[in-house]
Amino acid sequence: MFVIVVYDFNEKRVAKALKICRKYLHWVQNSVFEGEISQANYVKLKAELSRLIDPEEDSVVFYIFRTKRYSKREEMGLKKGGDENIL
Amino acid sequence: MFVIVVYDFNEKRVAKALKICRKYLHWVQNSVFEGEISQANYVKLKAELSRLIDPEEDSVVFYIFRTKRYSKREEMGLKKGGDENIL
């Protein structure tokens, strides 16, 4: 399956959140990640984030798609995704 | 078409960015918006955001889908989307 993950973590935890997400997904920009992921790894990703998250301060949204790809991605402004988003 | 928009604006401009996106889309959480949008309105949305954005500081990612809906959305932690995200 294909997922898009968007998070908003307090700066105390954001570096760890980035590290966790990069283990499983491609870093698109800022707090946005995407990629093909197995169901097993998706469960692991959520488990790792749920151990990190402070539910009073942080939030994560997961979009799960059966189809492999969105039609199109467009970007505006600053790019922070690094080289790894060139697939 | 169906779009997901994720932005990261400097706090000086974030209130305006929120206002622009809410004109066209549903506020999901934090900096995440989604919704059905016509091609004409999508062009307007991008034009308004491009007038606001400081490309040295801010960024926006647009995911465009031909199909009406993602398979599933899951959330973790804080919800900031307000009532309007109950479709």
Backbone of each chain as nested JSON, in Angstrom:
{
  "chains": [
    {"id": "A", "residues": [
      {"number": 1, "name": "MET", "atoms": {"N": [0.837, -1.197, 0.0], "CA": [0.0, 0.0, 0.0], "C": [0.877, 1.253, 0.0]}},
      {"number": 2, "name": "PHE", "atoms": {"N": [0.239, 2.367, -0.322], "CA": [0.972, 3.621, -0.434], "C": [0.446, 4.564, 0.647]}},
      {"number": 3, "name": "VAL", "atoms": {"N": [1.333, 5.185, 1.399], "CA": [0.874, 6.097, 2.453], "C": [1.532, 7.476, 2.341]}},
      {"number": 4, "name": "ILE", "atoms": {"N": [0.778, 8.465, 2.789], "CA": [1.299, 9.809, 3.002], "C": [1.138, 10.096, 4.488]}},
      {"number": 5, "name": "VAL", "atoms": {"N": [2.209, 10.539, 5.126], "CA": [2.165, 10.844, 6.559], "C": [2.533, 12.32, 6.75]}},
      {"number": 6, "name": "VAL", "atoms": {"N": [1.722, 13.014, 7.518], "CA": [1.99, 14.412, 7.85], "C": [1.992, 14.53, 9.367]}},
      {"number": 7, "name": "TYR", "atoms": {"N": [3.049, 15.087, 9.927], "CA": [3.053, 15.214, 11.381], "C": [3.294, 16.634, 11.837]}},
      {"number": 8, "name": "ASP", "atoms": {"N": [2.93, 16.889, 13.071], "CA": [3.229, 18.162, 13.729], "C": [3.653, 17.815, 15.156]}},
      {"number": 9, "name": "PHE", "atoms": {"N": [4.959, 17.728, 15.359], "CA": [5.491, 17.399, 16.683], "C": [6.099, 18.642, 17.324]}},
      {"number": 10, "name": "ASN", "atoms": {"N": [6.032, 18.715, 18.627], "CA": [6.765, 19.739, 19.37], "C": [8.251, 19.597, 19.028]}},
      {"number": 11, "name": "GLU", "atoms": {"N": [8.95, 20.721, 18.995], "CA": [10.357, 20.681, 18.57], "C": [11.245, 19.776, 19.437]}},
      {"number": 12, "name": "LYS", "atoms": {"N": [10.804, 19.51, 20.656], "CA": [11.558, 18.577, 21.512], "C": [11.571, 17.156, 20.937]}},
      {"number": 13, "name": "ARG", "atoms": {"N": [10.519, 16.824, 20.208], "CA": [10.394, 15.448, 19.714], "C": [10.514, 15.331, 18.196]}},
      {"number": 14, "name": "VAL", "atoms": {"N": [10.617, 16.461, 17.499], "CA": [10.504, 16.4, 16.042], "C": [11.671, 15.666, 15.381]}},
      {"number": 15, "name": "ALA", "atoms": {"N": [12.863, 15.761, 15.954], "CA": [14.021, 15.067, 15.355], "C": [13.826, 13.552, 15.429]}},
      {"number": 16, "name": "LYS", "atoms": {"N": [13.284, 13.088, 16.56], "CA": [13.013, 11.642, 16.679], "C": [11.914, 11.198, 15.724]}},
      {"number": 17, "name": "ALA", "atoms": {"N": [10.895, 12.029, 15.571], "CA": [9.797, 11.689, 14.652], "C": [10.316, 11.579, 13.213]}},
      {"number": 18, "name": "LEU", "atoms": {"N": [11.179, 12.519, 12.842], "CA": [11.792, 12.495, 11.505], "C": [12.567, 11.196, 11.291]}},
      {"number": 19, "name": "LYS", "atoms": {"N": [13.353, 10.831, 12.296], "CA": [14.164, 9.619, 12.21], "C": [13.289, 8.367, 12.035]}},
      {"number": 20, "name": "ILE", "atoms": {"N": [12.231, 8.312, 12.794], "CA": [11.32, 7.157, 12.7], "C": [10.701, 7.087, 11.298]}},
      {"number": 21, "name": "CYS", "atoms": {"N": [10.168, 8.217, 10.841], "CA": [9.474, 8.211, 9.541], "C": [10.417, 7.882, 8.389]}},
      {"number": 22, "name": "ARG", "atoms": {"N": [11.659, 8.376, 8.481], "CA": [12.626, 8.109, 7.406], "C": [13.029, 6.65, 7.332]}},
      {"number": 23, "name": "LYS", "atoms": {"N": [12.857, 5.908, 8.424], "CA": [13.148, 4.471, 8.379], "C": [12.204, 3.745, 7.422]}},
      {"number": 24, "name": "TYR", "atoms": {"N": [11.0, 4.282, 7.287], "CA": [9.959, 3.56, 6.55], "C": [9.528, 4.244, 5.256]}},
      {"number": 25, "name": "LEU", "atoms": {"N": [9.736, 5.572, 5.186], "CA": [9.15, 6.342, 4.081], "C": [10.156, 7.336, 3.507]}},
      {"number": 26, "name": "HIS", "atoms": {"N": [9.783, 7.94, 2.393], "CA": [10.599, 8.994, 1.795], "C": [10.163, 10.346, 2.341]}},
      {"number": 27, "name": "TRP", "atoms": {"N": [11.133, 11.143, 2.661], "CA": [10.867, 12.48, 3.18], "C": [10.571, 13.404, 1.995]}},
      {"number": 28, "name": "VAL", "atoms": {"N": [9.37, 13.93, 1.933], "CA": [8.975, 14.779, 0.809], "C": [9.372, 16.223, 1.074]}},
      {"number": 29, "name": "GLN", "atoms": {"N": [8.924, 16.741, 2.199], "CA": [9.14, 18.154, 2.487], "C": [8.685, 18.405, 3.917]}},
      {"number": 30, "name": "ASN", "atoms": {"N": [9.421, 19.199, 4.641], "CA": [9.03, 19.587, 5.993], "C": [8.528, 18.385, 6.795]}},
      {"number": 31, "name": "SER", "atoms": {"N": [7.261, 18.384, 7.077], "CA": [6.7, 17.328, 7.925], "C": [5.899, 16.321, 7.12]}},
      {"number": 32, "name": "VAL", "atoms": {"N": [6.249, 16.148, 5.833], "CA": [5.484, 15.274, 4.937], "C": [6.356, 14.124, 4.438]}},
      {"number": 33, "name": "PHE", "atoms": {"N": [5.814, 12.912, 4.541], "CA": [6.519, 11.708, 4.107], "C": [5.58, 10.889, 3.241]}},
      {"number": 34, "name": "GLU", "atoms": {"N": [6.152, 10.074, 2.354], "CA": [5.309, 9.214, 1.535], "C": [6.076, 7.976, 1.135]}},
      {"number": 35, "name": "GLY", "atoms": {"N": [5.363, 6.962, 0.705], "CA": [6.033, 5.789, 0.171], "C": [5.192, 4.539, 0.197]}},
      {"number": 36, "name": "GLU", "atoms": {"N": [5.681, 3.552, -0.541], "CA": [5.131, 2.21, -0.472], "C": [5.539, 1.6, 0.867]}},
      {"number": 37, "name": "ILE", "atoms": {"N": [4.62, 0.941, 1.512], "CA": [4.93, 0.328, 2.802], "C": [4.085, -0.936, 2.958]}},
      {"number": 38, "name": "SER", "atoms": {"N": [4.669, -1.95, 3.568], "CA": [3.899, -3.171, 3.837], "C": [3.006, -2.936, 5.047]}},
      {"number": 39, "name": "GLN", "atoms": {"N": [1.998, -3.749, 5.151], "CA": [1.099, -3.651, 6.312], "C": [1.903, -3.827, 7.615]}},
      {"number": 40, "name": "ALA", "atoms": {"N": [2.845, -4.763, 7.606], "CA": [3.656, -5.031, 8.812], "C": [4.478, -3.805, 9.202]}},
      {"number": 41, "name": "ASN", "atoms": {"N": [5.098, -3.172, 8.217], "CA": [5.892, -1.984, 8.524], "C": [5.019, -0.793, 8.906]}},
      {"number": 42, "name": "TYR", "atoms": {"N": [3.843, -0.728, 8.337], "CA": [2.922, 0.35, 8.708], "C": [2.531, 0.221, 10.191]}},
      {"number": 43, "name": "VAL", "atoms": {"N": [2.306, -0.984, 10.617], "CA": [1.993, -1.238, 12.044], "C": [3.187, -0.836, 12.918]}},
      {"number": 44, "name": "LYS", "atoms": {"N": [4.389, -1.176, 12.464], "CA": [5.604, -0.8, 13.22], "C": [5.777, 0.712, 13.29]}},
      {"number": 45, "name": "LEU", "atoms": {"N": [5.576, 1.372, 12.153], "CA": [5.693, 2.835, 12.091], "C": [4.73, 3.489, 13.088]}},
      {"number": 46, "name": "LYS", "atoms": {"N": [3.495, 3.026, 13.076], "CA": [2.51, 3.61, 13.992], "C": [2.864, 3.323, 15.45]}},
      {"number": 47, "name": "ALA", "atoms": {"N": [3.391, 2.134, 15.708], "CA": [3.774, 1.778, 17.082], "C": [4.913, 2.677, 17.574]}},
      {"number": 48, "name": "GLU", "atoms": {"N": [5.897, 2.918, 16.706], "CA": [7.027, 3.77, 17.102], "C": [6.581, 5.203, 17.34]}},
      {"number": 49, "name": "LEU", "atoms": {"N": [5.719, 5.702, 16.462], "CA": [5.233, 7.074, 16.637], "C": [4.346, 7.198, 17.869]}},
      {"number": 50, "name": "SER", "atoms": {"N": [3.581, 6.154, 18.138], "CA": [2.686, 6.254, 19.298], "C": [3.452, 6.2, 20.618]}},
      {"number": 51, "name": "ARG", "atoms": {"N": [4.653, 5.607, 20.589], "CA": [5.492, 5.649, 21.798], "C": [6.103, 7.044, 21.991]}},
      {"number": 52, "name": "LEU", "atoms": {"N": [6.337, 7.736, 20.894], "CA": [6.972, 9.062, 20.954], "C": [5.973, 10.188, 21.239]}},
      {"number": 53, "name": "ILE", "atoms": {"N": [4.796, 10.069, 20.687], "CA": [3.857, 11.194, 20.642], "C": [3.384, 11.635, 22.034]}},
      {"number": 54, "name": "ASP", "atoms": {"N": [3.261, 12.947, 22.198], "CA": [2.524, 13.485, 23.335], "C": [1.159, 13.899, 22.779]}},
      {"number": 55, "name": "PRO", "atoms": {"N": [0.115, 13.144, 23.089], "CA": [-1.174, 13.408, 22.455], "C": [-1.797, 14.752, 22.841]}},
      {"number": 56, "name": "GLU", "atoms": {"N": [-1.215, 15.41, 23.822], "CA": [-1.684, 16.748, 24.195], "C": [-1.055, 17.835, 23.313]}},
      {"number": 57, "name": "GLU", "atoms": {"N": [0.052, 17.489, 22.671], "CA": [0.795, 18.517, 21.918], "C": [1.023, 18.191, 20.445]}},
      {"number": 58, "name": "ASP", "atoms": {"N": [1.116, 16.909, 20.133], "CA": [1.543, 16.509, 18.791], "C": [0.387, 15.888, 18.015]}},
      {"number": 59, "name": "SER", "atoms": {"N": [0.565, 15.821, 16.711], "CA": [-0.435, 15.115, 15.917], "C": [0.187, 14.532, 14.656]}},
      {"number": 60, "name": "VAL", "atoms": {"N": [-0.431, 13.452, 14.185], "CA": [0.001, 12.788, 12.954], "C": [-1.258, 12.419, 12.161]}},
      {"number": 61, "name": "VAL", "atoms": {"N": [-1.196, 12.648, 10.847], "CA": [-2.274, 12.194, 9.964], "C": [-1.675, 11.211, 8.963]}},
      {"number": 62, "name": "PHE", "atoms": {"N": [-2.344, 10.07, 8.785], "CA": [-1.926, 9.047, 7.818], "C": [-2.994, 8.934, 6.731]}},
      {"number": 63, "name": "TYR", "atoms": {"N": [-2.578, 9.027, 5.484], "CA": [-3.473, 8.738, 4.357], "C": [-3.025, 7.421, 3.741]}},
      {"number": 64, "name": "ILE", "atoms": {"N": [-3.932, 6.487, 3.672], "CA": [-3.586, 5.149, 3.162], "C": [-4.305, 4.925, 1.83]}},
      {"number": 65, "name": "PHE", "atoms": {"N": [-3.534, 4.52, 0.838], "CA": [-4.087, 4.304, -0.508], "C": [-3.846, 2.875, -0.952]}},
      {"number": 66, "name": "ARG", "atoms": {"N": [-4.844, 2.312, -1.584], "CA": [-4.65, 0.979, -2.157], "C": [-3.86, 1.076, -3.454]}},
      {"number": 67, "name": "THR", "atoms": {"N": [-4.198, 2.083, -4.241], "CA": [-3.473, 2.282, -5.491], "C": [-2.066, 2.776, -5.186]}},
      {"number": 68, "name": "LYS", "atoms": {"N": [-1.166, 2.492, -6.098], "CA": [0.237, 2.733, -5.788], "C": [0.587, 4.207, -5.674]}},
      {"number": 69, "name": "ARG", "atoms": {"N": [-0.098, 5.041, -6.419], "CA": [0.367, 6.423, -6.536], "C": [-0.787, 7.406, -6.644]}},
      {"number": 70, "name": "TYR", "atoms": {"N": [-0.567, 8.583, -6.082], "CA": [-1.433, 9.717, -6.374], "C": [-1.201, 10.119, -7.837]}},
      {"number": 71, "name": "SER", "atoms": {"N": [-2.103, 10.915, -8.367], "CA": [-1.967, 11.337, -9.766], "C": [-0.781, 12.269, -9.941]}},
      {"number": 72, "name": "LYS", "atoms": {"N": [-0.608, 13.167, -8.991], "CA": [0.357, 14.241, -9.203], "C": [0.709, 14.872, -7.867]}},
      {"number": 73, "name": "ARG", "atoms": {"N": [1.948, 15.311, -7.73], "CA": [2.338, 16.107, -6.566], "C": [2.91, 17.416, -7.058]}},
      {"number": 74, "name": "GLU", "atoms": {"N": [2.448, 18.515, -6.511], "CA": [2.996, 19.822, -6.863], "C": [3.542, 20.468, -5.606]}},
      {"number": 75, "name": "GLU", "atoms": {"N": [4.592, 21.247, -5.764], "CA": [5.2, 21.89, -4.604], "C": [5.363, 23.374, -4.86]}},
      {"number": 76, "name": "MET", "atoms": {"N": [5.308, 24.148, -3.796], "CA": [5.463, 25.59, -3.888], "C": [6.397, 26.02, -2.752]}},
      {"number": 77, "name": "GLY", "atoms": {"N": [7.346, 26.89, -3.065], "CA": [8.214, 27.406, -2.004], "C": [9.374, 26.49, -1.695]}},
      {"number": 78, "name": "LEU", "atoms": {"N": [9.789, 26.585, -0.458], "CA": [10.977, 25.911, 0.048], "C": [10.898, 24.398, -0.095]}},
      {"number": 79, "name": "LYS", "atoms": {"N": [12.007, 23.78, -0.487], "CA": [12.078, 22.32, -0.521], "C": [13.028, 21.844, 0.56]}},
      {"number": 80, "name": "LYS", "atoms": {"N": [12.548, 20.988, 1.42], "CA": [13.413, 20.501, 2.503], "C": [13.534, 18.997, 2.504]}},
      {"number": 81, "name": "GLY", "atoms": {"N": [13.103, 18.379, 1.438], "CA": [13.016, 16.914, 1.461], "C": [14.323, 16.195, 1.219]}},
      {"number": 82, "name": "GLY", "atoms": {"N": [15.353, 16.918, 0.814], "CA": [16.628, 16.253, 0.577], "C": [16.588, 15.444, -0.711]}},
      {"number": 83, "name": "ASP", "atoms": {"N": [17.712, 14.782, -1.01], "CA": [17.838, 14.069, -2.266], "C": [17.006, 12.813, -2.323]}},
      {"number": 84, "name": "GLU", "atoms": {"N": [16.683, 12.287, -1.166], "CA": [16.047, 10.974, -1.161], "C": [14.648, 11.004, -1.772]}},
      {"number": 85, "name": "ASN", "atoms": {"N": [14.084, 12.21, -1.973], "CA": [12.75, 12.232, -2.571], "C": [12.783, 12.168, -4.091]}},
      {"number": 86, "name": "ILE", "atoms": {"N": [13.971, 12.088, -4.665], "CA": [14.059, 11.849, -6.101], "C": [14.051, 10.337, -6.292]}},
      {"number": 87, "name": "LEU", "atoms": {"N": [12.898, 9.826, -6.645], "CA": [12.734, 8.359, -6.643], "C": [13.194, 7.748, -7.965]}}
    ]},
    {"id": "B", "residues": [
      {"number": 1, "name": "MET", "atoms": {"N": [-11.824, 16.923, -9.02], "CA": [-10.653, 16.224, -8.509], "C": [-10.561, 16.391, -6.992]}},
      {"number": 2, "name": "PHE", "atoms": {"N": [-9.747, 15.535, -6.394], "CA": [-9.617, 15.551, -4.938], "C": [-8.179, 15.947, -4.601]}},
      {"number": 3, "name": "VAL", "atoms": {"N": [-8.017, 16.9, -3.682], "CA": [-6.663, 17.318, -3.327], "C": [-6.421, 17.258, -1.813]}},
      {"number": 4, "name": "ILE", "atoms": {"N": [-5.171, 17.019, -1.485], "CA": [-4.677, 17.157, -0.109], "C": [-3.604, 18.239, -0.161]}},
      {"number": 5, "name": "VAL", "atoms": {"N": [-3.707, 19.214, 0.72], "CA": [-2.727, 20.297, 0.77], "C": [-2.089, 20.314, 2.162]}},
      {"number": 6, "name": "VAL", "atoms": {"N": [-0.78, 20.365, 2.18], "CA": [-0.033, 20.461, 3.43], "C": [0.874, 21.679, 3.339]}},
      {"number": 7, "name": "TYR", "atoms": {"N": [0.796, 22.566, 4.306], "CA": [1.67, 23.733, 4.222], "C": [2.515, 23.904, 5.478]}},
      {"number": 8, "name": "ASP", "atoms": {"N": [3.57, 24.688, 5.323], "CA": [4.407, 25.094, 6.451], "C": [4.744, 26.565, 6.224]}},
      {"number": 9, "name": "PHE", "atoms": {"N": [3.967, 27.432, 6.851], "CA": [4.183, 28.874, 6.714], "C": [4.792, 29.424, 7.997]}},
      {"number": 10, "name": "ASN", "atoms": {"N": [5.606, 30.448, 7.835], "CA": [6.079, 31.201, 8.992], "C": [4.861, 31.734, 9.737]}},
      {"number": 11, "name": "GLU", "atoms": {"N": [4.984, 31.824, 11.058], "CA": [3.819, 32.207, 11.865], "C": [3.25, 33.586, 11.504]}},
      {"number": 12, "name": "LYS", "atoms": {"N": [4.067, 34.429, 10.876], "CA": [3.564, 35.736, 10.44], "C": [2.494, 35.603, 9.357]}},
      {"number": 13, "name": "ARG", "atoms": {"N": [2.597, 34.518, 8.582], "CA": [1.685, 34.356, 7.449], "C": [0.708, 33.203, 7.608]}},
      {"number": 14, "name": "VAL", "atoms": {"N": [0.837, 32.431, 8.681], "CA": [0.063, 31.188, 8.763], "C": [-1.443, 31.427, 8.896]}},
      {"number": 15, "name": "ALA", "atoms": {"N": [-1.843, 32.498, 9.565], "CA": [-3.281, 32.772, 9.715], "C": [-3.919, 33.07, 8.364]}},
      {"number": 16, "name": "LYS", "atoms": {"N": [-3.184, 33.804, 7.525], "CA": [-3.697, 34.096, 6.185], "C": [-3.757, 32.839, 5.318]}},
      {"number": 17, "name": "ALA", "atoms": {"N": [-2.738, 31.994, 5.463], "CA": [-2.721, 30.744, 4.694], "C": [-3.908, 29.863, 5.08]}},
      {"number": 18, "name": "LEU", "atoms": {"N": [-4.187, 29.802, 6.359], "CA": [-5.34, 29.033, 6.864], "C": [-6.633, 29.557, 6.248]}},
      {"number": 19, "name": "LYS", "atoms": {"N": [-6.776, 30.871, 6.265], "CA": [-7.992, 31.494, 5.739], "C": [-8.174, 31.187, 4.24]}},
      {"number": 20, "name": "ILE", "atoms": {"N": [-7.096, 31.264, 3.496], "CA": [-7.165, 30.963, 2.057], "C": [-7.577, 29.503, 1.826]}},
      {"number": 21, "name": "CYS", "atoms": {"N": [-6.896, 28.59, 2.518], "CA": [-7.174, 27.166, 2.286], "C": [-8.603, 26.795, 2.7]}},
      {"number": 22, "name": "ARG", "atoms": {"N": [-9.091, 27.415, 3.773], "CA": [-10.45, 27.101, 4.23], "C": [-11.521, 27.582, 3.27]}},
      {"number": 23, "name": "LYS", "atoms": {"N": [-11.191, 28.539, 2.427], "CA": [-12.157, 28.985, 1.414], "C": [-12.457, 27.876, 0.403]}},
      {"number": 24, "name": "TYR", "atoms": {"N": [-11.471, 27.005, 0.192], "CA": [-11.592, 26.018, -0.88], "C": [-11.671, 24.574, -0.375]}},
      {"number": 25, "name": "LEU", "atoms": {"N": [-11.142, 24.326, 0.825], "CA": [-10.978, 22.938, 1.282], "C": [-11.422, 22.767, 2.739]}},
      {"number": 26, "name": "HIS", "atoms": {"N": [-11.491, 21.519, 3.161], "CA": [-11.796, 21.218, 4.564], "C": [-10.494, 21.13, 5.36]}},
      {"number": 27, "name": "TRP", "atoms": {"N": [-10.52, 21.723, 6.498], "CA": [-9.361, 21.702, 7.391], "C": [-9.343, 20.372, 8.141]}},
      {"number": 28, "name": "VAL", "atoms": {"N": [-8.329, 19.586, 7.9], "CA": [-8.248, 18.254, 8.528], "C": [-7.6, 18.359, 9.9]}},
      {"number": 29, "name": "GLN", "atoms": {"N": [-6.413, 18.924, 9.93], "CA": [-5.647, 18.951, 11.172], "C": [-4.426, 19.821, 10.944]}},
      {"number": 30, "name": "ASN", "atoms": {"N": [-4.098, 20.642, 11.908], "CA": [-2.895, 21.474, 11.831], "C": [-2.755, 22.132, 10.471]}},
      {"number": 31, "name": "SER", "atoms": {"N": [-1.784, 21.716, 9.718], "CA": [-1.5, 22.338, 8.434], "C": [-1.971, 21.479, 7.269]}},
      {"number": 32, "name": "VAL", "atoms": {"N": [-2.98, 20.644, 7.491], "CA": [-3.451, 19.705, 6.473], "C": [-4.896, 20.021, 6.069]}},
      {"number": 33, "name": "PHE", "atoms": {"N": [-5.129, 20.088, 4.763], "CA": [-6.454, 20.366, 4.211], "C": [-6.751, 19.354, 3.13]}},
      {"number": 34, "name": "GLU", "atoms": {"N": [-8.052, 19.104, 2.896], "CA": [-8.406, 18.193, 1.821], "C": [-9.771, 18.546, 1.284]}},
      {"number": 35, "name": "GLY", "atoms": {"N": [-10.084, 18.036, 0.108], "CA": [-11.427, 18.206, -0.408], "C": [-11.517, 18.09, -1.909]}},
      {"number": 36, "name": "GLU", "atoms": {"N": [-12.77, 17.94, -2.363], "CA": [-13.083, 18.014, -3.784], "C": [-12.923, 19.466, -4.219]}},
      {"number": 37, "name": "ILE", "atoms": {"N": [-12.326, 19.671, -5.355], "CA": [-12.128, 21.034, -5.842], "C": [-12.154, 21.018, -7.369]}},
      {"number": 38, "name": "SER", "atoms": {"N": [-12.72, 22.043, -7.959], "CA": [-12.713, 22.143, -9.428], "C": [-11.334, 22.612, -9.887]}},
      {"number": 39, "name": "GLN", "atoms": {"N": [-11.052, 22.371, -11.135], "CA": [-9.778, 22.83, -11.688], "C": [-9.66, 24.355, -11.551]}},
      {"number": 40, "name": "ALA", "atoms": {"N": [-10.76, 25.058, -11.8], "CA": [-10.755, 26.529, -11.718], "C": [-10.428, 26.999, -10.301]}},
      {"number": 41, "name": "ASN", "atoms": {"N": [-11.055, 26.37, -9.312], "CA": [-10.779, 26.766, -7.934], "C": [-9.381, 26.355, -7.489]}},
      {"number": 42, "name": "TYR", "atoms": {"N": [-8.9, 25.258, -8.017], "CA": [-7.532, 24.841, -7.682], "C": [-6.528, 25.887, -8.192]}},
      {"number": 43, "name": "VAL", "atoms": {"N": [-6.772, 26.398, -9.371], "CA": [-5.915, 27.454, -9.925], "C": [-5.986, 28.711, -9.04]}},
      {"number": 44, "name": "LYS", "atoms": {"N": [-7.209, 29.048, -8.6], "CA": [-7.371, 30.21, -7.714], "C": [-6.647, 30.008, -6.38]}},
      {"number": 45, "name": "LEU", "atoms": {"N": [-6.809, 28.822, -5.812], "CA": [-6.139, 28.504, -4.537], "C": [-4.631, 28.679, -4.667]}},
      {"number": 46, "name": "LYS", "atoms": {"N": [-4.067, 28.121, -5.743], "CA": [-2.621, 28.23, -5.932], "C": [-2.196, 29.68, -6.154]}},
      {"number": 47, "name": "ALA", "atoms": {"N": [-3.018, 30.437, -6.875], "CA": [-2.688, 31.846, -7.123], "C": [-2.679, 32.63, -5.812]}},
      {"number": 48, "name": "GLU", "atoms": {"N": [-3.675, 32.379, -4.962], "CA": [-3.73, 33.108, -3.682], "C": [-2.549, 32.737, -2.787]}},
      {"number": 49, "name": "LEU", "atoms": {"N": [-2.23, 31.45, -2.75], "CA": [-1.096, 31.025, -1.911], "C": [0.223, 31.545, -2.469]}},
      {"number": 50, "name": "SER", "atoms": {"N": [0.326, 31.611, -3.771], "CA": [1.603, 32.076, -4.344], "C": [1.82, 33.572, -4.104]}},
      {"number": 51, "name": "ARG", "atoms": {"N": [0.701, 34.322, -3.944], "CA": [0.868, 35.739, -3.591], "C": [1.303, 35.905, -2.138]}},
      {"number": 52, "name": "LEU", "atoms": {"N": [0.912, 34.943, -1.29], "CA": [1.227, 35.024, 0.142], "C": [2.621, 34.486, 0.482]}},
      {"number": 53, "name": "ILE", "atoms": {"N": [3.011, 33.44, -0.21], "CA": [4.186, 32.655, 0.209], "C": [5.494, 33.455, 0.114]}},
      {"number": 54, "name": "ASP", "atoms": {"N": [6.344, 33.24, 1.09], "CA": [7.741, 33.659, 0.987], "C": [8.53, 32.399, 0.644]}},
      {"number": 55, "name": "PRO", "atoms": {"N": [8.978, 32.273, -0.596], "CA": [9.597, 31.005, -1.006], "C": [10.919, 30.7, -0.308]}},
      {"number": 56, "name": "GLU", "atoms": {"N": [11.443, 31.679, 0.422], "CA": [12.655, 31.442, 1.209], "C": [12.323, 30.807, 2.565]}},
      {"number": 57, "name": "GLU", "atoms": {"N": [11.078, 30.907, 2.985], "CA": [10.718, 30.461, 4.341], "C": [9.585, 29.449, 4.383]}},
      {"number": 58, "name": "ASP", "atoms": {"N": [8.673, 29.519, 3.441], "CA": [7.438, 28.731, 3.512], "C": [7.437, 27.63, 2.46]}},
      {"number": 59, "name": "SER", "atoms": {"N": [6.561, 26.663, 2.653], "CA": [6.39, 25.645, 1.62], "C": [4.98, 25.077, 1.647]}},
      {"number": 60, "name": "VAL", "atoms": {"N": [4.553, 24.611, 0.485], "CA": [3.243, 23.974, 0.346], "C": [3.411, 22.751, -0.547]}},
      {"number": 61, "name": "VAL", "atoms": {"N": [2.775, 21.656, -0.172], "CA": [2.735, 20.469, -1.025], "C": [1.274, 20.187, -1.373]}},
      {"number": 62, "name": "PHE", "atoms": {"N": [1.003, 19.943, -2.654], "CA": [-0.334, 19.61, -3.149], "C": [-0.301, 18.186, -3.693]}},
      {"number": 63, "name": "TYR", "atoms": {"N": [-1.205, 17.347, -3.225], "CA": [-1.407, 16.025, -3.815], "C": [-2.721, 16.059, -4.573]}},
      {"number": 64, "name": "ILE", "atoms": {"N": [-2.674, 15.723, -5.831], "CA": [-3.866, 15.79, -6.677], "C": [-4.261, 14.367, -7.098]}},
      {"number": 65, "name": "PHE", "atoms": {"N": [-5.528, 14.043, -6.888], "CA": [-6.033, 12.705, -7.197], "C": [-7.181, 12.789, -8.186]}},
      {"number": 66, "name": "ARG", "atoms": {"N": [-7.167, 11.874, -9.133], "CA": [-8.299, 11.806, -10.041], "C": [-9.47, 11.12, -9.354]}},
      {"number": 67, "name": "THR", "atoms": {"N": [-9.151, 10.083, -8.627], "CA": [-10.2, 9.359, -7.895], "C": [-10.684, 10.227, -6.744]}},
      {"number": 68, "name": "LYS", "atoms": {"N": [-11.925, 9.997, -6.359], "CA": [-12.546, 10.911, -5.418], "C": [-11.939, 10.853, -4.015]}},
      {"number": 69, "name": "ARG", "atoms": {"N": [-11.459, 9.703, -3.628], "CA": [-11.108, 9.555, -2.217], "C": [-9.909, 8.645, -2.016]}},
      {"number": 70, "name": "TYR", "atoms": {"N": [-9.126, 8.953, -1.01], "CA": [-8.136, 8.012, -0.514], "C": [-8.894, 6.849, 0.126]}},
      {"number": 71, "name": "SER", "atoms": {"N": [-8.2, 5.758, 0.37], "CA": [-8.851, 4.599, 0.963], "C": [-9.237, 4.864, 2.412]}},
      {"number": 72, "name": "LYS", "atoms": {"N": [-8.358, 5.541, 3.122], "CA": [-8.55, 5.626, 4.561], "C": [-7.698, 6.768, 5.111]}},
      {"number": 73, "name": "ARG", "atoms": {"N": [-8.195, 7.439, 6.126], "CA": [-7.383, 8.418, 6.845], "C": [-7.354, 8.027, 8.306]}},
      {"number": 74, "name": "GLU", "atoms": {"N": [-6.168, 7.991, 8.886], "CA": [-6.044, 7.688, 10.318], "C": [-5.353, 8.861, 10.997]}},
      {"number": 75, "name": "GLU", "atoms": {"N": [-5.71, 9.103, 12.234], "CA": [-5.113, 10.223, 12.953], "C": [-4.585, 9.76, 14.3]}},
      {"number": 76, "name": "MET", "atoms": {"N": [-3.565, 10.45, 14.768], "CA": [-2.954, 10.121, 16.054], "C": [-2.705, 11.442, 16.775]}},
      {"number": 77, "name": "GLY", "atoms": {"N": [-3.027, 11.492, 18.048], "CA": [-2.73, 12.696, 18.835], "C": [-3.796, 13.758, 18.704]}},
      {"number": 78, "name": "LEU", "atoms": {"N": [-3.319, 14.971, 18.873], "CA": [-4.164, 16.158, 18.909], "C": [-4.985, 16.328, 17.634]}},
      {"number": 79, "name": "LYS", "atoms": {"N": [-6.24, 16.725, 17.804], "CA": [-7.067, 17.067, 16.632], "C": [-7.321, 18.571, 16.65]}},
      {"number": 80, "name": "LYS", "atoms": {"N": [-6.985, 19.22, 15.547], "CA": [-7.202, 20.667, 15.496], "C": [-8.067, 21.069, 14.318]}},
      {"number": 81, "name": "GLY", "atoms": {"N": [-8.687, 20.097, 13.682], "CA": [-9.39, 20.377, 12.434], "C": [-10.736, 21.046, 12.595]}},
      {"number": 82, "name": "GLY", "atoms": {"N": [-11.263, 21.143, 13.801], "CA": [-12.574, 21.766, 13.98], "C": [-13.678, 20.865, 13.487]}},
      {"number": 83, "name": "ASP", "atoms": {"N": [-14.917, 21.342, 13.605], "CA": [-16.086, 20.532, 13.267], "C": [-16.261, 20.347, 11.779]}},
      {"number": 84, "name": "GLU", "atoms": {"N": [-15.689, 21.265, 11.009], "CA": [-15.95, 21.216, 9.582], "C": [-15.373, 19.99, 8.891]}},
      {"number": 85, "name": "ASN", "atoms": {"N": [-14.504, 19.271, 9.579], "CA": [-13.958, 18.076, 8.929], "C": [-14.875, 16.86, 9.06]}},
      {"number": 86, "name": "ILE", "atoms": {"N": [-16.003, 17.01, 9.717], "CA": [-16.992, 15.939, 9.723], "C": [-17.865, 16.126, 8.491]}},
      {"number": 87, "name": "LEU", "atoms": {"N": [-17.579, 15.353, 7.473], "CA": [-18.216, 15.6, 6.166], "C": [-19.565, 14.911, 6.1]}}
    ]}
  ]
}
